[in-house]
Amino acid sequence: MTDDQFEKLAQLIQTSHEDLSARMDRLTLEVHELREAIDALRSELGQIRTQLEALEEKVGQQSGYAKEIDHLLMRVSTIEQKLGIQATANNLQ
């Protein structure tokens, strides 16, 4: 391998390293943004669940309301499961 070929190979390796580093930085930023979005969703779902449960207590078994509230709570649970969120007291705060 000549010095010229070695230099070209070194430049190629350096460029590849810089490209990979830039991609990793972008991915790290995107993962951070996704975590923030999921945290916001977790918080919002917790608030919705809390409000639905409070509403359920207030309206009790009044015609039609309990069934609708149960349906909405099931939908919230489905979304929580898809996001990997456990519906615990810790997540509701």
C-alpha positions, 0 to 999 in steps of 0.5 A: 500500500502506498502512502497515497492509498494509506492517506485516502484510507485514513481519510475515508475512515475519519469521514465514516467515523464523523458520519457515524458520530453525527448519526448517533448524536441525532439518534440520541436526541430523537430518543430523548425527544421520544422519552419526553413525549411518552412521559407527557402521554403518561401524565395525560393518560393518568390525568384522564384516568383520574378524571374518569374515575372521579366522574364514575364515582359521581354519576354512579350507575346512572343510565348510560353514563357508567357504561360509557365511562367503563368503555373510555377507561378500557380505551385508556388501558389499551393505550397504556398497554401499547405504551408499556405503561402500568396503571398504578397509583404512581403513574396517576400522580 
